[in-house]
Amino acid sequence: MAKGQEQTAPDAVMTRIGQVVMLHHAGDREEARHRFLQLWAEIGEHGDPLHRCTLAHYMADTQDDPADELAWDLRALTAAEELTDERLAEHEEAHADGGFVDGDGKKPGAREGALAVRALYPSLHLNLAADYVKLGRGGAARTHLTRARGAAGALADDPYGDGVRAAISRLELRLAEEGTGGDGSWGPPRTGEGGWGPPRQRP
């Protein structure tokens, strides 16, 4: 997508990402992965960090290979780190009808949107920790789990925040039981399949 097009229709990009997420949740994982790849090609490696973070965050969940899942989760984290409060405020002010939507379907203002980005870090690091567990890299898993716990203070006292905190605790217990952090034989089920799973939420 050309830069000018992206600037004039950023909400359309977020809408398209949301449509693919719904497709994935409906069970068509392969088609969702294909459409995410098409969108990623349009957005580009240097596109809007909001779009890249959102897309990569969900693209990770469509991967079959844990190494590919890790790569997408790392892209999501990199994009999130580019989302400054100033950038987010500009986004919210320029696009009053789009942007971030919280767990209740309400659109927060710029300040609340900035908090929403910070509240995404616990989930981003939790997903990375889970990726590293599945790859048998206990040390890296512990590093990101520690970061997830450290960032958890930004989470609201709502079902999403409670879910992330609970998932952090479960993975902490699992790593403690396995000593070194696992040998790659254990991996949490993907979100939506029940049981343990770090929740994913669009920023």
C-alpha positions as CSV (number, residue, x, y, z in Angstrom):
1,M,0.0,0.0,0.0
2,A,1.4,3.4,-0.9
3,K,2.2,5.7,1.9
4,G,-0.5,8.2,0.9
5,Q,-3.1,5.5,0.8
6,E,-2.1,4.2,4.3
7,Q,-2.4,7.7,5.7
8,T,-5.9,8.3,4.2
9,A,-7.3,5.0,5.2
10,P,-5.6,3.7,8.3
11,D,-8.9,2.6,9.9
12,A,-9.6,0.5,6.8
13,V,-6.4,-1.4,7.5
14,M,-7.4,-2.1,11.1
15,T,-10.9,-3.2,9.9
16,R,-9.3,-5.6,7.4
17,I,-7.1,-7.0,10.1
18,G,-10.1,-7.5,12.3
19,Q,-12.0,-9.3,9.5
20,V,-9.1,-11.7,9.1
21,V,-9.0,-12.3,12.9
22,M,-12.7,-13.2,12.8
23,L,-12.0,-15.6,9.9
24,H,-9.3,-17.2,12.0
25,H,-11.6,-17.5,15.0
26,A,-14.2,-19.1,12.8
27,G,-11.7,-21.9,12.1
28,D,-10.2,-21.1,8.7
29,R,-6.6,-20.8,9.9
30,E,-4.9,-21.4,6.6
31,E,-6.9,-18.7,4.8
32,A,-6.4,-16.3,7.7
33,R,-2.6,-16.9,7.4
34,H,-2.8,-16.3,3.7
35,R,-4.7,-13.0,4.0
36,F,-2.5,-11.8,6.8
37,L,0.5,-12.3,4.6
38,Q,-1.1,-10.3,1.8
39,L,-1.9,-7.5,4.3
40,W,1.7,-7.6,5.6
41,A,3.0,-7.2,2.1
42,E,0.8,-4.1,1.7
43,I,1.8,-2.6,5.0
44,G,5.5,-3.3,4.6
45,E,8.3,-3.8,7.1
46,H,8.4,-0.1,7.8
47,G,4.7,0.7,7.7
48,D,2.5,2.1,10.5
49,P,3.7,0.4,13.7
50,L,0.1,0.2,14.9
51,H,-0.8,-1.8,11.9
52,R,2.4,-4.0,12.1
53,C,2.0,-4.7,15.8
54,T,-1.7,-5.7,15.4
55,L,-1.1,-7.9,12.4
56,A,2.0,-9.6,13.7
57,H,0.4,-10.2,17.1
58,Y,-2.4,-12.2,15.4
59,M,-0.3,-13.6,12.6
60,A,1.8,-15.5,15.2
61,D,-1.3,-17.4,16.3
62,T,-1.8,-18.8,12.8
63,Q,1.6,-20.4,12.5
64,D,2.3,-24.2,12.6
65,D,6.0,-23.9,13.3
66,P,7.0,-22.6,16.7
67,A,10.0,-20.8,15.2
68,D,7.7,-19.0,12.8
69,E,5.4,-18.1,15.7
70,L,8.4,-16.7,17.5
71,A,9.4,-14.6,14.5
72,W,6.0,-13.0,14.3
73,D,5.8,-12.3,18.0
74,L,9.2,-10.6,17.8
75,R,7.9,-8.5,15.0
76,A,4.9,-7.5,17.1
77,L,7.1,-6.5,20.0
78,T,9.4,-4.5,17.7
79,A,6.4,-2.6,16.3
80,A,5.0,-2.0,19.8
81,E,8.3,-0.4,20.8
82,E,7.9,2.1,18.0
83,L,4.5,3.2,19.3
84,T,5.3,6.2,21.4
85,D,2.7,8.1,23.4
86,E,3.1,11.0,21.0
87,R,2.6,8.8,17.9
88,L,-0.5,7.2,19.4
89,A,-1.9,10.6,20.4
90,E,-1.5,11.8,16.8
91,H,-3.2,8.6,15.6
92,E,-6.2,9.0,18.0
93,E,-6.6,12.7,17.2
94,A,-6.4,12.3,13.5
95,H,-8.7,9.3,13.3
96,A,-11.5,9.9,15.9
97,D,-13.7,7.1,14.4
98,G,-11.0,4.4,14.5
99,G,-8.0,3.3,16.3
100,F,-7.9,1.4,19.5
101,V,-10.9,-0.5,20.9
102,D,-10.8,-1.8,24.4
103,G,-12.2,-5.1,25.7
104,D,-15.7,-3.6,26.0
105,G,-15.7,-2.4,22.5
106,K,-15.3,1.3,23.5
107,K,-12.8,3.5,21.8
108,P,-10.4,5.2,24.4
109,G,-8.9,8.6,24.0
110,A,-5.3,9.3,23.3
111,R,-4.1,9.0,26.9
112,E,-6.1,5.8,27.4
113,G,-4.8,4.5,24.1
114,A,-1.2,5.0,25.3
115,L,-2.1,3.0,28.4
116,A,-3.6,0.3,26.1
117,V,-0.2,0.0,24.3
118,R,1.6,-0.4,27.6
119,A,-1.0,-2.9,28.7
120,L,-0.2,-5.0,25.6
121,Y,3.4,-5.6,26.7
122,P,2.6,-8.3,29.3
123,S,0.8,-10.3,26.6
124,L,3.6,-9.7,24.1
125,H,6.2,-11.0,26.5
126,L,4.1,-13.8,27.7
127,N,3.6,-15.1,24.1
128,L,7.3,-14.8,23.5
129,A,8.0,-16.8,26.7
130,A,5.6,-19.5,25.5
131,D,7.3,-19.5,22.1
132,Y,10.7,-20.1,23.7
133,V,9.3,-22.8,26.0
134,K,8.0,-24.7,22.9
135,L,11.5,-24.3,21.3
136,G,13.2,-25.6,24.4
137,R,14.9,-22.3,25.2
138,G,14.2,-22.1,28.9
139,G,16.5,-19.1,29.6
140,A,14.9,-16.9,27.0
141,A,11.5,-18.0,28.2
142,R,12.3,-16.9,31.8
143,T,13.6,-13.6,30.6
144,H,10.4,-12.7,28.8
145,L,8.3,-14.1,31.5
146,T,10.1,-11.8,34.0
147,R,9.4,-8.9,31.6
148,A,5.7,-9.9,31.4
149,R,5.4,-10.0,35.1
150,G,7.2,-6.6,35.4
151,A,4.8,-5.0,32.9
152,A,1.7,-6.5,34.4
153,G,1.1,-3.5,36.5
154,A,-0.3,-1.7,33.4
155,L,-3.1,-4.2,33.1
156,A,-6.6,-3.2,34.1
157,D,-8.6,-5.1,36.7
158,D,-10.9,-6.6,34.0
159,P,-11.3,-10.1,32.5
160,Y,-8.5,-9.5,30.0
161,G,-6.0,-8.3,32.6
162,D,-7.0,-11.1,35.0
163,G,-6.5,-13.6,32.1
164,V,-3.0,-12.4,31.3
165,R,-2.0,-12.3,35.0
166,A,-3.3,-15.9,35.5
167,A,-1.5,-17.1,32.4
168,I,1.8,-15.5,33.6
169,S,1.3,-17.3,36.9
170,R,0.6,-20.7,35.3
171,L,3.7,-20.4,33.1
172,E,5.8,-19.4,36.0
173,L,4.6,-22.5,37.9
174,R,5.3,-24.7,34.9
175,L,8.8,-23.4,34.4
176,A,9.5,-23.9,38.2
177,E,8.3,-27.5,37.9
178,E,10.5,-28.1,34.9
179,G,13.6,-26.6,36.5
180,T,15.4,-25.4,33.4
181,G,12.3,-24.3,31.6
182,G,11.4,-27.4,29.6
183,D,12.9,-29.4,26.8
184,G,10.5,-28.3,24.1
185,S,8.0,-31.2,24.8
186,W,5.5,-28.8,26.4
187,G,3.7,-26.1,24.6
188,P,0.5,-24.2,25.5
189,P,-2.5,-24.7,23.3
190,R,-3.2,-21.9,20.9
191,T,-5.6,-19.2,22.0
192,G,-9.2,-20.3,21.6
193,E,-8.5,-24.0,22.1
194,G,-9.1,-23.9,25.8
195,G,-6.7,-24.6,28.7
196,W,-3.6,-22.6,29.1
197,G,-3.0,-19.9,26.5
198,P,-1.6,-16.4,26.6
199,P,-4.5,-14.2,25.5
200,R,-4.0,-12.1,22.5
201,Q,-5.6,-8.7,22.2
202,R,-5.2,-6.1,19.5
203,P,-3.6,-2.9,20.7
